[in-house]
């Protein structure tokens, strides 16, 4: 869908298909990156695990969120983006046939990395309650078995935008303890919240710090997609294994972008609050224009889902009609979970289009879908 929209090169096309954003990165990050381009030490493989100052900043970020004191030298590794960090953790922890509990729907990139590691996704459904996503706690309890090695979490999650409640986090922690499993937490969007609730992190729960590995990145919150910088922070006993995988996989990070990532993490104003307020305004506008349609409101993140099966169309058919007759690019959730769950939905990303361009969205949808 992204390729088709690029090829059309139409300014009328609403780009709701891809996780880009038009909101600028922190100015301090841009300036630090521009300076790094001229520095010899930024044009290097070393240090393999990431520059020390960035590791300190990333460990401090996770410590501030969790209340856990992480040693940046022993418990933090810089990765070439968040998903590289997720894959390295999976490769370090998963043996062929091990099960990984993950929600349905879930980001296809996470599901595919479970496959690459030799793992098997154990899908736990998200259910719609009062127009919002909730985790099926009974299904989570039933998913626990001796084969489960890991629970892979994300909150807010992509593509659904679910933000786990305290009750849900407690159930996840109990499932991990019953299975004697790791929790691998993708924290890429943890502060992009549209509720009044504070950030909840699984490592902050009693006794869970030794089970939780956090992967973060500058891509989403800091709007730094092209920098490709992430971090892995976790218990001492597993970090040596993850280090070895990191060295054997991508080897090192992008040297000229790490100083920019550090600047973002240490900036007085990183712009996350202002960006979140803007993304919330876009979400609210879309929900208003789509009132009466089977759309599920996200409580955070960059995207929302609409059940096109309930409208008598497959997501693929709905996507093609929108593209052809409504000048809207949107992605069907094929491969983002089971066909009868995630496969019912079409995703709208609101991170890259301002409200001024979203005006009249319902008229475009009505024209394409005749609803």
C-alpha positions in Angstrom: 0.0 0.0 0.0 2.9 2.4 0.8 4.5 1.6 -2.5 1.2 2.2 -4.4 0.7 5.5 -2.7 4.3 6.6 -3.4 3.9 5.6 -7.1 0.7 7.6 -7.4 2.5 10.7 -5.9 -0.9 12.4 -5.3 -1.0 15.3 -2.8 -4.7 14.4 -2.3 -3.9 10.9 -1.0 -4.3 10.6 2.8 -1.3 8.6 4.0 -2.8 6.5 6.8 -1.0 3.3 5.9 2.5 3.8 7.3 4.1 4.5 10.7 5.8 7.7 9.8 5.1 11.0 11.5 5.3 14.6 10.3 6.1 15.9 13.8 9.8 16.9 14.0 12.4 15.3 16.3 13.8 17.3 19.2 15.9 20.1 18.0 18.8 19.1 20.3 18.8 15.6 18.6 19.1 17.1 15.1 21.9 19.4 16.2 23.9 16.7 17.9 23.5 14.4 14.9 24.7 17.1 12.5 27.8 17.6 14.7 28.4 13.9 14.9 28.7 13.6 11.1 32.0 15.5 11.2 33.5 13.5 14.1 35.9 10.7 13.6 34.8 8.8 16.7 31.2 8.7 15.4 32.5 6.9 12.2 33.5 3.7 14.0 32.5 0.2 14.9 33.4 0.9 18.5 32.3 0.6 21.2 30.4 -2.5 20.0 27.7 -2.2 22.7 27.0 1.5 22.1 28.6 4.7 23.3 28.8 4.8 27.1 27.0 8.2 27.5 24.0 6.9 25.5 24.0 3.7 27.6 23.9 5.8 30.7 21.0 7.9 29.4 19.0 4.8 28.3 19.5 3.0 31.5 18.5 6.1 33.4 15.4 6.4 31.3 14.3 2.9 32.1 15.3 3.3 35.8 13.2 6.4 36.1 10.1 4.6 34.6 10.5 1.4 36.6 12.1 2.4 39.9 14.7 -0.3 39.3 18.4 0.8 39.5 20.1 -0.5 36.3 23.8 -0.4 35.8 24.5 1.0 32.3 27.7 -0.9 31.8 26.3 -4.3 32.8 22.6 -4.0 32.1 22.2 -1.9 29.0 23.0 -2.5 25.3 22.4 -0.1 22.4 20.7 -1.7 19.4 20.2 -0.7 15.8 16.6 0.3 16.4 14.0 -1.3 18.7 13.1 -4.2 16.5 16.8 -5.2 16.2 16.8 -5.3 20.0 13.7 -7.4 20.1 15.2 -9.9 17.6 18.5 -10.1 19.5 16.6 -10.9 22.8 14.5 -13.6 21.1 17.6 -15.2 19.5 19.3 -15.2 22.9 16.3 -16.7 24.8 14.2 -18.8 22.5 15.0 -22.4 21.3 13.1 -24.0 18.4 9.6 -24.9 19.5 9.5 -22.6 22.5 6.2 -20.7 22.8 5.9 -16.9 23.1 2.6 -15.5 24.4 1.6 -12.3 22.5 -1.7 -10.5 21.9 -3.9 -10.9 18.8 -3.8 -8.5 17.0 -0.1 -7.8 17.3 2.5 -6.1 15.1 3.4 -8.4 12.3 7.1 -7.5 12.7 7.0 -8.9 16.2 5.2 -12.1 15.1 7.7 -12.6 12.3 10.7 -12.1 14.6 9.3 -14.8 16.8 9.3 -17.1 13.8 12.8 -16.1 12.8 14.0 -17.1 16.3 12.4 -20.5 16.0 9.6 -19.7 18.4 5.9 -20.3 18.2 3.4 -17.5 18.8 0.8 -18.3 21.4 -1.9 -15.8 20.5 -4.1 -14.3 23.3 -7.0 -12.3 21.9 -7.8 -8.7 22.6 -11.5 -8.2 23.1 -13.6 -5.1 22.6 -15.3 -3.9 25.8 -17.3 -0.6 25.7 -15.7 0.4 22.5 -12.1 -0.2 23.7 -9.6 -3.0 23.7 -9.1 -5.2 26.7 -6.9 -8.3 27.2 -8.8 -11.6 27.5 -7.5 -12.6 31.0 -9.1 -16.1 30.9 -7.4 -16.8 27.6 -4.1 -15.5 29.0 -4.4 -17.9 32.0 -5.2 -20.8 29.6 -2.2 -20.0 27.4 0.3 -20.8 30.1 2.1 -24.1 29.6 5.4 -25.7 30.2 6.4 -24.7 26.6 6.0 -21.0 27.2 9.4 -19.4 27.4 8.4 -15.7 27.0 5.6 -13.2 27.1 6.1 -10.4 24.6 4.3 -7.2 25.6 3.7 -3.7 24.2 1.7 -1.0 25.8 0.4 1.1 24.0 0.4 -1.7 21.5 0.5 -1.4 17.7 -1.8 -1.7 15.8 -4.6 -1.8 18.4 -3.5 1.1 20.7 -4.4 -0.9 23.8 -2.9 0.4 27.1 -2.8 -2.4 29.7 -4.5 -1.7 33.0 -3.0 -2.5 36.4 -5.2 -5.6 36.5 -3.9 -6.8 33.1 -0.3 -6.2 34.1 -0.8 -8.2 37.2 -2.3 -11.1 35.2 0.7 -10.9 32.8 3.1 -11.0 35.8 1.3 -14.0 37.3 1.4 -15.8 33.9 5.1 -15.3 33.6 5.7 -16.6 37.1 3.5 -19.7 36.5 5.4 -20.4 33.3 8.8 -19.4 34.7 9.0 -17.2 31.6 10.7 -14.0 30.6 8.7 -10.8 29.9 10.1 -9.0 26.8 8.6 -5.6 26.9 8.6 -3.4 23.8 8.4 0.1 25.3 8.6 2.1 22.0 5.3 4.0 22.7 5.0 3.8 26.5 4.5 7.6 27.0 2.1 8.1 24.0 -0.9 7.9 26.3 -4.4 9.4 25.8 -5.6 8.5 29.3 -4.9 10.2 32.6 -3.3 7.1 33.9 0.5 7.0 34.6 2.9 4.8 32.6 2.8 1.3 33.9 5.8 -0.9 33.3 6.0 -4.6 34.2 9.5 -4.3 35.8 8.0 -2.0 38.4 5.7 -4.8 39.7 6.9 -6.6 42.9 9.5 -9.3 42.2 9.4 -8.9 38.4 12.6 -6.9 37.7 14.6 -10.2 37.4 12.1 -11.4 34.7 11.6 -8.3 32.6 13.8 -7.2 29.6 12.9 -3.7 28.2 13.5 -2.7 24.6 13.1 0.9 23.8 13.9 3.2 20.9 13.9 6.8 19.8 11.7 6.1 16.7 8.2 6.7 18.0 8.1 9.0 21.1 11.1 11.1 19.9 10.0 11.0 16.2 13.4 9.8 15.2 12.5 6.9 12.8 15.6 7.3 10.5 18.1 7.3 13.3 17.7 3.5 14.0 18.8 3.6 17.6 17.3 1.5 20.4 18.3 0.0 23.7 18.0 -3.2 25.7 17.9 -3.0 29.5 17.5 -6.1 31.6 18.6 -8.4 34.4 22.3 -9.0 34.7 22.1 -12.8 34.4 20.8 -12.7 30.7 22.7 -9.6 29.3 25.9 -11.5 28.4 23.9 -13.8 26.2 22.1 -10.9 24.5 25.5 -9.1 24.1 26.9 -12.1 22.2 23.8 -12.2 19.9 24.1 -8.5 19.3 27.7 -8.8 18.3 26.9 -11.7 16.0 23.8 -10.1 14.4 24.0 -6.4 13.5 27.5 -5.9 15.1 27.0 -2.3 16.0 24.7 0.7 15.9 24.6 3.7 13.6 27.6 5.7 14.9 26.5 9.2 13.7 23.0 8.9 15.2 23.8 7.7 18.7 24.8 11.3 19.9 21.4 12.5 18.6 19.6 9.7 20.5 21.5 10.7 23.7 20.5 14.3 23.1 16.9 13.3 22.8 17.0 11.2 26.0 18.6 14.0 28.0 16.8 17.0 26.5 15.1 19.4 28.9 12.0 19.3 26.6 11.9 16.2 24.4 8.6 17.3 22.8 6.8 14.0 23.7 4.0 15.7 25.6 3.3 18.2 22.8 3.5 15.4 20.2 1.2 13.2 22.2 -1.4 16.0 22.5 -1.3 16.4 18.7 -1.7 12.7 18.0 -4.6 12.6 20.5 -6.3 15.5 18.6 -5.9 13.5 15.4 -7.3 10.4 16.9 -10.2 12.3 18.4 -11.0 13.8 15.0 -11.0 10.5 13.2 -13.2 9.0 15.9 -15.7 11.8 15.5 -15.8 11.5 11.7 -16.1 7.7 11.9 -18.9 7.8 14.6 -21.4 5.0 14.0 -18.8 2.8 12.2 -17.3 -0.3 13.9 -14.0 1.5 14.9 -12.2 0.7 18.2 -10.8 3.7 20.1 -7.1 3.4 21.0 -6.0 4.6 24.4 -2.5 5.4 23.0 -0.1 4.9 20.2 -0.3 5.9 16.5 -3.0 3.8 15.0 -6.6 2.5 15.3 -8.6 -0.3 13.8 -11.9 -0.6 12.1 -13.8 -3.9 11.6 -14.6 -4.0 7.9 -16.0 -7.6 8.1 -18.8 -6.1 10.2 -19.4 -3.8 7.1 -19.5 -6.7 4.7 -16.1 -6.2 3.2 -12.7 -8.0 3.7 -10.0 -5.6 4.9 -8.2 -6.1 1.6 -11.3 -5.1 -0.4 -12.0 -2.2 1.9 -8.4 -1.0 1.5 -8.6 -1.1 -2.3 -11.9 0.7 -2.4 -10.5 3.5 -0.1 -7.4 3.8 -2.3 -9.3 3.9 -5.6 -12.4 5.9 -4.6 -11.5 7.8 -1.5 -7.8 8.7 -1.9 -7.0 7.1 1.4 -4.1 4.7 1.9 -4.8 2.2 4.7 -3.4 -1.2 5.5 -5.3 -4.5 5.9 -4.2 -6.5 9.0 -3.5 -9.7 7.2 -0.8 -11.6 9.0 -1.1 -9.6 12.2 -2.8 -12.4 14.1 -5.4 -15.0 13.4 -7.5 -14.4 10.3 -10.8 -14.4 12.3 -9.4 -11.9 14.8 -6.8 -9.5 13.6 -7.7 -10.4 10.0 -11.1 -8.6 10.4 -9.5 -5.1 10.7 -8.2 -2.3 8.6 -5.6 0.0 10.2 -5.6 3.8 10.1 -2.4 5.5 11.2 -2.9 9.1 12.4 0.7 10.0 13.1 1.5 11.5 9.7 -1.6 13.6 8.7 -2.7 16.8 10.5 -6.3 17.4 11.4 -6.6 20.0 8.6 -6.0 17.2 6.1 -8.4 14.8 7.9 -11.4 17.1 7.5 -14.0 15.4 5.4 -12.6 11.9 6.1 -16.1 10.5 6.6 -17.2 11.8 3.1 -14.2 10.0 1.5 -15.1 6.8 3.4 -18.8 7.1 2.4 -17.9 7.6 -1.2 -15.6 4.5 -1.2 -17.7 2.2 0.9 -21.2 3.5 0.3 -21.9 3.5 4.1 
